[in-house]
Protein backbone atom coordinates (compact mmCIF):
# COMPACT_ATOMS: atom_id res chain seq x y z
CA UNK A 1 0.00 0.00 0.00
CA UNK A 2 1.26 3.44 -0.78
CA UNK A 3 1.88 5.96 1.97
CA UNK A 4 -0.74 8.35 0.60
CA UNK A 5 -3.40 5.67 0.74
CA UNK A 6 -2.41 4.74 4.30
CA UNK A 7 -2.60 8.36 5.36
CA UNK A 8 -6.10 8.63 3.91
CA UNK A 9 -7.17 5.45 5.68
CA UNK A 10 -5.76 6.86 8.91
CA UNK A 11 -7.76 10.05 8.52
CA UNK A 12 -10.92 8.09 7.80
CA UNK A 13 -10.29 6.06 10.95
CA UNK A 14 -9.93 9.23 12.98
CA UNK A 15 -13.23 10.40 11.54
CA UNK A 16 -14.84 7.15 12.65
CA UNK A 17 -13.55 7.62 16.22
CA UNK A 18 -14.90 11.16 16.29
CA UNK A 19 -18.24 9.86 15.06
CA UNK A 20 -18.28 7.29 17.86
CA UNK A 21 -17.44 9.97 20.44
CA UNK A 22 -19.95 12.55 19.29
CA UNK A 23 -22.85 10.62 17.76
CA UNK A 24 -24.65 9.72 21.00
CA UNK A 25 -24.30 13.27 22.30
CA UNK A 26 -25.70 14.71 19.07
CA UNK A 27 -28.53 12.17 19.10
CA UNK A 28 -29.40 13.19 22.64
CA UNK A 29 -29.36 16.86 21.68
CA UNK A 30 -31.54 16.18 18.64
CA UNK A 31 -34.00 14.13 20.70
CA UNK A 32 -34.41 16.99 23.15
CA UNK A 33 -36.01 18.88 20.23
CA UNK A 34 -38.19 15.95 19.19
CA UNK A 35 -41.90 16.27 19.91
CA UNK A 36 -42.44 12.61 20.83
CA UNK A 37 -42.28 11.80 24.49
CA UNK A 38 -41.02 8.29 23.79
CA UNK A 39 -38.24 9.37 21.43
CA UNK A 40 -40.26 8.06 18.48
CA UNK A 41 -38.97 8.72 15.01
CA UNK A 42 -39.52 10.29 12.49
CA UNK A 43 -38.43 13.52 13.99
CA UNK A 44 -40.70 16.48 14.43
CA UNK A 45 -39.29 19.68 15.84
CA UNK A 46 -40.54 21.06 19.11
CA UNK A 47 -39.21 23.18 21.96
CA UNK A 48 -41.81 21.84 24.33
CA UNK A 49 -39.27 20.09 26.61
CA UNK A 50 -37.26 23.25 27.08
CA UNK A 51 -40.41 25.17 27.90
CA UNK A 52 -41.37 22.53 30.46
CA UNK A 53 -37.89 22.64 31.87
CA UNK A 54 -38.29 26.32 32.49
CA UNK A 55 -41.34 25.60 34.65
CA UNK A 56 -39.85 22.63 36.50
CA UNK A 57 -38.87 24.09 39.88
CA UNK A 58 -37.13 20.94 41.07
CA UNK A 59 -34.71 20.93 38.13
CA UNK A 60 -34.18 24.70 38.19
CA UNK A 61 -33.37 24.61 41.89
CA UNK A 62 -30.89 21.77 41.44
CA UNK A 63 -29.28 23.59 38.50
CA UNK A 64 -28.92 26.77 40.51
CA UNK A 65 -27.45 24.82 43.43
CA UNK A 66 -24.96 23.08 41.10
CA UNK A 67 -23.82 26.42 39.71
CA UNK A 68 -23.27 28.21 43.00
CA UNK A 69 -21.57 25.19 44.57
CA UNK A 70 -19.22 25.09 41.58
CA UNK A 71 -18.48 28.83 41.97
CA UNK A 72 -17.66 28.45 45.68
CA UNK A 73 -15.51 25.38 44.94
CA UNK A 74 -13.69 27.25 42.18
CA UNK A 75 -12.82 30.20 44.43
CA UNK A 76 -11.58 28.01 47.32
CA UNK A 77 -9.73 25.41 45.23
CA UNK A 78 -8.07 28.02 43.00
CA UNK A 79 -6.74 30.12 45.87
CA UNK A 80 -5.53 27.18 47.98
CA UNK A 81 -4.14 25.40 44.93
CA UNK A 82 -2.29 28.44 43.58
CA UNK A 83 -0.69 29.12 46.99
CA UNK A 84 0.45 25.49 47.23
CA UNK A 85 1.82 25.49 43.66
CA UNK A 86 3.88 28.63 44.29
CA UNK A 87 5.35 27.07 47.44
CA UNK A 88 6.14 23.81 45.65
CA UNK A 89 7.79 25.76 42.84
CA UNK A 90 9.74 28.29 44.87
CA UNK A 91 11.05 26.47 47.92
CA UNK A 92 13.16 23.41 48.55
CA UNK A 93 12.37 21.59 51.77
CA UNK A 94 12.42 18.03 53.11
CA UNK A 95 9.33 15.99 52.31
CA UNK A 96 8.51 17.88 49.12
CA UNK A 97 8.29 14.73 46.99
CA UNK A 98 5.88 13.17 49.49
CA UNK A 99 3.64 16.24 49.29
CA UNK A 100 3.64 16.01 45.50
CA UNK A 101 2.75 12.32 45.64
CA UNK A 102 -0.11 13.04 48.05
CA UNK A 103 -1.87 14.94 45.25
CA UNK A 104 -2.55 11.74 43.37
CA UNK A 105 -4.91 9.79 45.68
CA UNK A 106 -7.84 12.16 45.04
CA UNK A 107 -7.34 11.72 41.28
CA UNK A 108 -6.34 8.06 41.13
CA UNK A 109 -8.60 6.40 43.69
CA UNK A 110 -12.07 5.63 42.24
CA UNK A 111 -14.61 8.21 43.35
CA UNK A 112 -16.82 5.44 44.65
CA UNK A 113 -14.24 4.76 47.38
CA UNK A 114 -13.50 8.42 48.10
CA UNK A 115 -17.21 9.27 48.14
CA UNK A 116 -18.27 6.52 50.52
CA UNK A 117 -15.28 7.24 52.79
CA UNK A 118 -16.29 10.93 52.94
CA UNK A 119 -19.85 9.94 53.77
CA UNK A 120 -18.67 7.79 56.68
CA UNK A 121 -16.30 10.43 58.03
CA UNK A 122 -18.59 13.46 57.68
CA UNK A 123 -21.42 11.51 59.28
CA UNK A 124 -19.08 10.40 62.07
CA UNK A 125 -17.96 13.93 62.96
CA UNK A 126 -21.55 15.20 62.92
CA UNK A 127 -21.31 17.26 59.73
CA UNK A 128 -23.81 14.92 58.10
CA UNK A 129 -24.78 15.02 54.44
CA UNK A 130 -25.76 18.23 52.68
CA UNK A 131 -24.33 21.15 50.75
CA UNK A 132 -21.37 21.93 53.10
CA UNK A 133 -20.23 18.30 52.85
CA UNK A 134 -20.56 18.41 49.05
CA UNK A 135 -18.45 21.60 48.86
CA UNK A 136 -15.71 20.17 51.12
CA UNK A 137 -15.59 17.03 48.97
CA UNK A 138 -15.54 18.87 45.64
CA UNK A 139 -12.72 21.20 46.70
CA UNK A 140 -10.58 18.18 47.63
CA UNK A 141 -11.18 16.61 44.21
CA UNK A 142 -10.50 19.87 42.35
CA UNK A 143 -7.34 20.89 44.27
CA UNK A 144 -4.92 18.42 42.60
CA UNK A 145 -6.09 19.53 39.14
CA UNK A 146 -5.53 23.20 39.99
CA UNK A 147 -2.07 22.45 41.37
CA UNK A 148 -1.07 20.39 38.32
CA UNK A 149 -2.24 23.07 35.86
CA UNK A 150 -0.74 26.03 37.75
CA UNK A 151 2.53 24.14 38.30
CA UNK A 152 2.76 23.50 34.56
CA UNK A 153 2.45 27.24 33.94
CA UNK A 154 5.00 28.02 36.66
CA UNK A 155 7.51 25.81 34.88
CA UNK A 156 7.68 28.49 32.15
CA UNK A 157 8.35 31.22 34.71
CA UNK A 158 11.80 32.79 34.89
CA UNK A 159 12.98 32.74 38.52
CA UNK A 160 15.41 35.58 37.95
CA UNK A 161 12.42 37.93 37.61
CA UNK A 162 11.56 37.27 41.27
CA UNK A 163 15.18 37.79 42.29
CA UNK A 164 15.34 41.04 40.36
CA UNK A 165 12.19 42.36 42.04
CA UNK A 166 13.52 41.34 45.42
CA UNK A 167 16.87 42.99 44.90
CA UNK A 168 15.00 46.18 44.02
CA UNK A 169 13.52 46.04 47.50
CA UNK A 170 10.08 44.48 47.02
CA UNK A 171 8.74 42.37 49.89
CA UNK A 172 8.02 38.66 49.35
CA UNK A 173 4.28 39.36 49.25
CA UNK A 174 4.73 42.19 46.75
CA UNK A 175 6.94 40.00 44.56
CA UNK A 176 4.28 37.30 44.52
CA UNK A 177 1.39 39.63 43.72
CA UNK A 178 3.16 41.96 41.27
CA UNK A 179 5.50 39.57 39.45
CA UNK A 180 4.64 35.90 39.90
CA UNK A 181 0.83 35.94 39.87
CA UNK A 182 0.45 38.11 36.74
CA UNK A 183 2.77 35.78 34.84
CA UNK A 184 0.93 32.61 35.84
CA UNK A 185 -2.53 34.17 35.50
CA UNK A 186 -3.47 32.10 32.42
CA UNK A 187 -2.61 28.97 34.43
CA UNK A 188 -4.70 30.17 37.37
CA UNK A 189 -7.66 30.87 35.08
CA UNK A 190 -7.32 27.44 33.43
CA UNK A 191 -7.02 25.79 36.86
CA UNK A 192 -10.14 27.63 37.99
CA UNK A 193 -12.06 26.45 34.93
CA UNK A 194 -10.94 22.88 35.60
CA UNK A 195 -12.10 23.24 39.21
CA UNK A 196 -15.46 24.54 38.03
CA UNK A 197 -15.83 21.62 35.62
CA UNK A 198 -14.82 19.04 38.24
CA UNK A 199 -17.48 20.36 40.59
CA UNK A 200 -20.21 21.09 38.05
CA UNK A 201 -19.92 17.64 36.43
CA UNK A 202 -19.22 15.70 39.60
CA UNK A 203 -21.77 12.99 40.18
CA UNK A 204 -20.34 10.18 42.34
CA UNK A 205 -19.18 12.17 45.34
CA UNK A 206 -22.24 14.46 45.26
CA UNK A 207 -24.44 11.40 45.12
CA UNK A 208 -23.15 10.05 48.41
CA UNK A 209 -22.90 13.42 50.12
CA UNK A 210 -26.08 15.24 49.16
CA UNK A 211 -29.32 15.19 51.09
CA UNK A 212 -32.33 13.75 49.23
CA UNK A 213 -34.43 16.66 47.96
CA UNK A 214 -31.40 18.92 48.26
CA UNK A 215 -29.29 17.47 45.48
CA UNK A 216 -27.15 18.81 42.65
CA UNK A 217 -28.20 18.55 39.02
CA UNK A 218 -26.26 15.36 38.10
CA UNK A 219 -27.66 13.56 41.16
CA UNK A 220 -31.18 14.66 40.27
CA UNK A 221 -30.65 13.42 36.71
CA UNK A 222 -29.41 10.04 37.96
CA UNK A 223 -32.41 9.49 40.22
CA UNK A 224 -34.80 10.64 37.48
CA UNK A 225 -33.27 8.29 34.90
CA UNK A 226 -33.64 5.37 37.27
CA UNK A 227 -37.32 6.19 37.65
CA UNK A 228 -37.72 6.19 33.86
CA UNK A 229 -36.48 8.95 31.66
CA UNK A 230 -38.30 11.88 30.16
CA UNK A 231 -37.35 14.34 27.41
CA UNK A 232 -37.08 17.06 30.05
CA UNK A 233 -34.04 15.26 31.46
CA UNK A 234 -32.84 15.08 27.89
CA UNK A 235 -33.15 18.83 27.49
CA UNK A 236 -31.35 19.64 30.72
CA UNK A 237 -28.61 17.11 29.84
CA UNK A 238 -28.10 18.83 26.51
CA UNK A 239 -27.67 22.16 28.27
CA UNK A 240 -25.19 20.65 30.76
CA UNK A 241 -23.02 19.10 28.09
CA UNK A 242 -22.96 22.34 26.11
CA UNK A 243 -21.92 24.25 29.24
CA UNK A 244 -19.18 21.82 30.27
CA UNK A 245 -17.73 21.58 26.76
CA UNK A 246 -17.74 25.37 26.53
CA UNK A 247 -15.86 25.64 29.81
CA UNK A 248 -13.25 23.13 28.70
CA UNK A 249 -12.74 24.94 25.39
CA UNK A 250 -12.03 28.08 27.41
CA UNK A 251 -9.67 26.17 29.69
CA UNK A 252 -7.85 24.79 26.66
CA UNK A 253 -7.33 28.33 25.36
CA UNK A 254 -5.71 29.40 28.63
CA UNK A 255 -3.72 26.31 29.50
CA UNK A 256 -2.31 25.33 26.13
CA UNK A 257 -3.28 21.79 26.92
CA UNK A 258 -2.85 19.49 24.00
CA UNK A 259 -1.11 22.08 21.95
CA UNK A 260 2.59 22.23 21.43
CA UNK A 261 4.33 24.84 23.52
CA UNK B 1 22.50 34.53 57.37
CA UNK B 2 21.84 31.67 55.03
CA UNK B 3 20.38 29.46 57.77
CA UNK B 4 18.09 32.33 58.78
CA UNK B 5 16.75 32.74 55.24
CA UNK B 6 16.37 28.96 54.96
CA UNK B 7 14.23 29.02 58.10
CA UNK B 8 12.20 31.92 56.74
CA UNK B 9 11.71 30.04 53.50
CA UNK B 10 10.49 27.01 55.37
CA UNK B 11 7.96 29.10 57.29
CA UNK B 12 6.73 30.72 54.07
CA UNK B 13 6.44 27.34 52.35
CA UNK B 14 4.52 25.98 55.31
CA UNK B 15 2.09 28.92 55.32
CA UNK B 16 1.41 28.58 51.61
CA UNK B 17 1.04 24.80 51.67
CA UNK B 18 -0.86 24.10 54.85
CA UNK B 19 -4.34 25.30 53.76
CA UNK B 20 -4.39 23.00 50.72
CA UNK B 21 -2.97 20.00 52.53
CA UNK B 22 -5.13 20.50 55.62
CA UNK B 23 -8.12 20.47 53.30
CA UNK B 24 -6.95 17.27 51.61
CA UNK B 25 -6.39 15.70 55.03
CA UNK B 26 -9.87 16.51 56.29
CA UNK B 27 -11.64 15.63 53.03
CA UNK B 28 -9.64 12.64 51.77
CA UNK B 29 -7.05 11.15 54.09
CA UNK B 30 -9.04 11.18 57.35
CA UNK B 31 -12.14 9.78 55.58
CA UNK B 32 -10.08 6.94 54.09
CA UNK B 33 -8.76 6.14 57.58
CA UNK B 34 -12.29 6.31 58.99
CA UNK B 35 -13.38 3.86 56.32
CA UNK B 36 -10.72 1.38 57.38
CA UNK B 37 -11.84 1.78 61.01
CA UNK B 38 -15.50 1.25 60.12
CA UNK B 39 -14.73 -1.91 58.20
CA UNK B 40 -13.78 -3.58 61.50
CA UNK B 41 -17.01 -2.66 63.31
CA UNK B 42 -20.12 -4.75 63.88
CA UNK B 43 -22.47 -1.78 63.56
CA UNK B 44 -22.25 1.98 62.97
CA UNK B 45 -21.06 3.72 66.15
CA UNK B 46 -23.76 6.41 66.08
CA UNK B 47 -26.40 7.16 68.72
CA UNK B 48 -26.98 4.34 71.16
CA UNK B 49 -26.16 1.53 68.75
CA UNK B 50 -24.26 -1.42 70.20
CA UNK B 51 -21.00 -2.01 68.40
CA UNK B 52 -17.73 -3.87 68.87
CA UNK B 53 -14.64 -4.64 66.83
CA UNK B 54 -14.95 -7.60 64.51
CA UNK B 55 -13.54 -9.28 61.45
CA UNK B 56 -17.01 -10.40 60.32
CA UNK B 57 -17.19 -8.01 57.39
CA UNK B 58 -14.04 -9.42 55.88
CA UNK B 59 -15.12 -12.97 56.71
CA UNK B 60 -18.29 -12.31 54.76
CA UNK B 61 -16.20 -11.44 51.71
CA UNK B 62 -14.01 -14.53 51.99
CA UNK B 63 -16.61 -17.06 53.14
CA UNK B 64 -19.48 -16.39 50.76
CA UNK B 65 -18.44 -16.50 47.14
CA UNK B 66 -20.89 -13.72 46.11
CA UNK B 67 -18.59 -10.75 46.63
CA UNK B 68 -15.44 -12.40 45.31
CA UNK B 69 -17.35 -13.46 42.18
CA UNK B 70 -18.58 -9.91 41.67
CA UNK B 71 -15.12 -8.47 42.19
CA UNK B 72 -13.82 -10.91 39.58
CA UNK B 73 -16.66 -9.87 37.26
CA UNK B 74 -15.69 -6.21 37.70
CA UNK B 75 -12.00 -6.99 37.12
CA UNK B 76 -12.92 -8.81 33.90
CA UNK B 77 -15.04 -5.84 32.84
CA UNK B 78 -12.04 -3.61 33.54
CA UNK B 79 -9.74 -5.79 31.43
CA UNK B 80 -12.21 -5.89 28.57
CA UNK B 81 -12.88 -2.15 28.49
CA UNK B 82 -9.15 -1.41 28.83
CA UNK B 83 -8.23 -3.84 26.04
CA UNK B 84 -10.81 -2.50 23.63
CA UNK B 85 -9.90 1.11 24.42
CA UNK B 86 -6.19 0.48 23.80
CA UNK B 87 -6.87 -1.35 20.53
CA UNK B 88 -9.17 1.39 19.26
CA UNK B 89 -7.32 4.32 20.81
CA UNK B 90 -3.69 3.68 19.92
CA UNK B 91 -4.14 3.81 16.13
CA UNK B 92 -6.16 6.99 16.59
CA UNK B 93 -3.33 8.54 18.65
CA UNK B 94 -0.86 7.43 16.01
CA UNK B 95 -2.80 9.14 13.23
CA UNK B 96 -3.02 12.31 15.31
CA UNK B 97 0.65 12.36 16.27
CA UNK B 98 2.35 11.16 13.10
CA UNK B 99 0.02 11.43 10.11
CA UNK B 100 -1.78 14.72 10.59
CA UNK B 101 0.38 17.78 10.32
CA UNK B 102 0.04 21.44 11.04
CA UNK B 103 -2.61 23.44 12.80
CA UNK B 104 -5.48 21.03 12.24
CA UNK B 105 -3.75 18.54 14.54
CA UNK B 106 -4.27 20.70 17.63
CA UNK B 107 -7.93 21.23 16.82
CA UNK B 108 -8.54 17.53 16.15
CA UNK B 109 -6.74 16.54 19.33
CA UNK B 110 -8.87 18.93 21.34
CA UNK B 111 -11.98 17.52 19.67
CA UNK B 112 -11.01 13.99 20.76
CA UNK B 113 -10.26 15.01 24.35
CA UNK B 114 -13.22 17.35 24.82
CA UNK B 115 -15.94 14.74 25.53
CA UNK B 116 -13.76 13.30 28.26
CA UNK B 117 -14.05 16.55 30.16
CA UNK B 118 -17.78 16.81 29.75
CA UNK B 119 -20.34 15.25 32.03
CA UNK B 120 -19.87 11.48 32.19
CA UNK B 121 -23.33 10.77 33.57
CA UNK B 122 -24.95 12.63 30.71
CA UNK B 123 -22.82 10.76 28.17
CA UNK B 124 -23.93 7.42 29.60
CA UNK B 125 -27.51 8.65 29.47
CA UNK B 126 -27.08 9.56 25.81
CA UNK B 127 -26.15 5.94 25.07
CA UNK B 128 -29.33 4.80 26.77
CA UNK B 129 -31.27 6.83 24.19
CA UNK B 130 -29.28 5.40 21.29
CA UNK B 131 -29.28 1.75 22.36
CA UNK B 132 -32.81 1.19 23.61
CA UNK B 133 -35.31 -0.87 21.64
CA UNK B 134 -37.19 1.36 19.20
CA UNK B 135 -34.27 3.69 19.68
CA UNK B 136 -32.16 5.56 17.20
CA UNK B 137 -29.85 2.63 16.42
CA UNK B 138 -32.86 0.38 15.80
CA UNK B 139 -34.41 2.98 13.51
CA UNK B 140 -31.17 3.60 11.61
CA UNK B 141 -30.53 -0.12 11.07
CA UNK B 142 -34.03 -0.64 9.72
CA UNK B 143 -33.70 2.31 7.41
CA UNK B 144 -30.48 0.93 5.91
CA UNK B 145 -31.01 -2.82 5.92
CA UNK B 146 -33.64 -4.36 3.61
CA UNK B 147 -34.82 -6.97 6.11
CA UNK B 148 -36.47 -6.39 9.46
CA UNK B 149 -34.05 -6.24 12.38
CA UNK B 150 -34.65 -5.64 16.04
CA UNK B 151 -31.77 -4.08 17.86
CA UNK B 152 -32.17 -3.73 21.55
CA UNK B 153 -28.78 -3.65 23.23
CA UNK B 154 -30.09 -1.81 26.25
CA UNK B 155 -29.69 -3.60 29.59
CA UNK B 156 -26.99 -5.94 28.30
CA UNK B 157 -23.29 -6.37 29.12
CA UNK B 158 -22.56 -5.10 25.59
CA UNK B 159 -24.27 -1.81 26.40
CA UNK B 160 -22.16 -1.44 29.55
CA UNK B 161 -18.93 -2.08 27.63
CA UNK B 162 -19.88 0.39 24.87
CA UNK B 163 -20.74 3.08 27.41
CA UNK B 164 -17.54 2.58 29.39
CA UNK B 165 -15.30 2.51 26.30
CA UNK B 166 -16.96 5.74 25.20
CA UNK B 167 -16.29 7.26 28.62
CA UNK B 168 -12.63 6.32 28.94
CA UNK B 169 -11.29 6.04 25.37
CA UNK B 170 -9.93 9.63 25.35
CA UNK B 171 -7.63 8.74 28.28
CA UNK B 172 -5.57 6.23 26.32
CA UNK B 173 -5.60 8.43 23.23
CA UNK B 174 -4.22 11.29 25.33
CA UNK B 175 -1.40 9.29 26.95
CA UNK B 176 -0.42 7.46 23.73
CA UNK B 177 -0.46 10.73 21.81
CA UNK B 178 1.92 12.37 24.26
CA UNK B 179 4.26 9.34 24.11
CA UNK B 180 4.15 9.20 20.30
CA UNK B 181 4.79 12.91 19.96
CA UNK B 182 7.99 12.50 21.96
CA UNK B 183 9.36 10.07 19.35
CA UNK B 184 11.68 11.94 17.03
CA UNK B 185 10.54 11.65 13.40
CA UNK B 186 14.15 11.46 12.25
CA UNK B 187 14.48 8.18 14.17
CA UNK B 188 11.69 6.69 12.07
CA UNK B 189 13.24 8.22 8.96
CA UNK B 190 16.60 6.63 9.82
CA UNK B 191 15.05 3.18 10.30
CA UNK B 192 13.26 3.53 6.98
CA UNK B 193 16.36 4.59 5.07
CA UNK B 194 18.19 1.60 6.53
CA UNK B 195 15.57 -0.58 4.88
CA UNK B 196 13.34 -1.50 7.83
CA UNK B 197 9.87 -2.65 6.83
CA UNK B 198 6.78 -0.85 8.10
CA UNK B 199 5.99 -3.71 10.48
CA UNK B 200 9.51 -3.79 11.86
CA UNK B 201 9.38 -0.04 12.50
CA UNK B 202 6.10 -0.47 14.35
CA UNK B 203 7.06 -3.46 16.50
CA UNK B 204 10.74 -2.70 17.11
CA UNK B 205 10.70 1.09 17.31
CA UNK B 206 7.35 2.77 17.80
CA UNK B 207 5.60 0.33 20.13
CA UNK B 208 8.53 -0.05 22.57
CA UNK B 209 8.98 3.73 22.75
CA UNK B 210 5.26 4.39 23.16
CA UNK B 211 4.73 1.53 25.64
CA UNK B 212 4.92 3.67 28.82
CA UNK B 213 2.23 5.97 27.43
CA UNK B 214 -0.02 3.09 26.42
CA UNK B 215 0.39 1.38 29.79
CA UNK B 216 -0.28 4.59 31.69
CA UNK B 217 -3.50 5.04 29.73
CA UNK B 218 -4.46 1.42 30.40
CA UNK B 219 -4.02 1.81 34.16
CA UNK B 220 -5.92 5.09 34.17
CA UNK B 221 -8.84 3.32 32.49
CA UNK B 222 -8.72 0.03 34.38
CA UNK B 223 -8.86 1.53 37.85
CA UNK B 224 -12.04 3.62 37.53
CA UNK B 225 -13.81 0.93 35.48
CA UNK B 226 -13.33 -1.64 38.25
CA UNK B 227 -14.93 0.83 40.65
CA UNK B 228 -17.75 1.89 38.32
CA UNK B 229 -21.36 1.63 39.45
CA UNK B 230 -23.35 4.32 37.65
CA UNK B 231 -22.61 2.95 34.17
CA UNK B 232 -23.63 -0.68 34.94
CA UNK B 233 -26.73 0.62 36.73
CA UNK B 234 -27.97 2.79 33.88
CA UNK B 235 -26.97 0.62 30.93
CA UNK B 236 -27.14 -2.83 32.52
CA UNK B 237 -30.44 -2.61 34.36
CA UNK B 238 -31.08 -5.72 36.39
CA UNK B 239 -28.17 -7.52 34.76
CA UNK B 240 -25.86 -4.72 35.75
CA UNK B 241 -24.85 -6.01 39.18
CA UNK B 242 -21.13 -5.50 39.67
CA UNK B 243 -18.81 -5.02 42.62
CA UNK B 244 -19.33 -1.25 42.50
CA UNK B 245 -23.11 -1.47 42.51
CA UNK B 246 -22.99 -3.75 45.57
CA UNK B 247 -20.92 -1.16 47.43
CA UNK B 248 -23.38 1.54 46.36
CA UNK B 249 -26.24 -0.59 47.74
CA UNK B 250 -24.58 -0.97 51.14
CA UNK B 251 -24.54 2.81 51.49
CA UNK B 252 -27.79 3.97 49.90
CA UNK B 253 -30.17 0.99 50.06
CA UNK B 254 -29.19 -1.67 52.64
CA UNK B 255 -27.42 0.72 55.02
CA UNK B 256 -24.83 -1.83 56.07
CA UNK B 257 -22.02 0.71 56.25
CA UNK B 258 -19.41 -1.51 57.95
CA UNK B 259 -19.79 -4.16 55.23
CA UNK B 260 -19.72 -1.42 52.58
CA UNK B 261 -16.55 -0.01 54.14
CA UNK B 262 -14.91 -3.46 54.12
CA UNK B 263 -15.85 -3.99 50.46
CA UNK B 264 -14.58 -0.49 49.58
CA UNK B 265 -11.34 -1.14 51.42
CA UNK B 266 -10.79 -4.42 49.58
CA UNK B 267 -11.32 -2.55 46.30
CA UNK B 268 -8.91 0.16 47.47
CA UNK B 269 -6.31 -2.53 48.24
CA UNK B 270 -6.69 -3.99 44.74
CA UNK B 271 -6.40 -0.51 43.20
CA UNK B 272 -3.32 0.37 45.25
CA UNK B 273 -1.59 -2.89 44.30
CA UNK B 274 -2.21 -2.12 40.62
CA UNK B 275 -1.13 1.52 40.91
CA UNK B 276 1.93 0.44 42.92
CA UNK B 277 2.94 -2.20 40.40
CA UNK B 278 2.71 0.30 37.55
CA UNK B 279 4.02 3.37 39.37
CA UNK B 280 7.43 3.32 37.61
CA UNK B 281 5.59 3.33 34.27
CA UNK B 282 3.17 6.04 35.38
CA UNK B 283 5.99 8.22 36.61
CA UNK B 284 7.92 7.79 33.37
CA UNK B 285 4.87 8.61 31.28
CA UNK B 286 4.28 11.82 33.19
CA UNK B 287 7.65 13.29 32.37
Interface residues (C-beta under 8 A of the other chain):
Chain A: X7 X10 X11 X13 X14 X17 X18 X20 X21 X22 X23 X24 X25 X27 X28 X31 X38 X39 X40 X41 X76 X80 X81 X83 X84 X86 X87 X88 X90 X91 X92 X93 X99 X102 X103 X105 X106 X108 X109 X110 X111 X112 X113 X114 X116 X117 X118 X119 X120 X121 X122 X123 X124 X136 X137 X139 X140 X143 X147 X172 X197 X200 X201 X203 X204 X207 X208 X218 X221 X222 X225 X226 X229 X233 X234 X237 X240 X241 X244 X245 X248 X249 X251 X252 X257 X258 X259 X260
Chain B: X9 X10 X12 X13 X16 X17 X19 X20 X21 X23 X24 X26 X27 X28 X29 X30 X31 X32 X34 X35 X38 X45 X46 X88 X89 X91 X92 X94 X95 X96 X99 X100 X106 X108 X109 X110 X111 X112 X113 X114 X115 X117 X118 X119 X120 X121 X122 X123 X125 X126 X127 X128 X129 X130 X132 X134 X135 X136 X139 X166 X169 X170 X173 X181 X223 X224 X226 X227 X228 X229 X230 X233 X234 X244 X247 X248 X251 X252 X257 X260 X261 X264 X267 X268 X271 X275
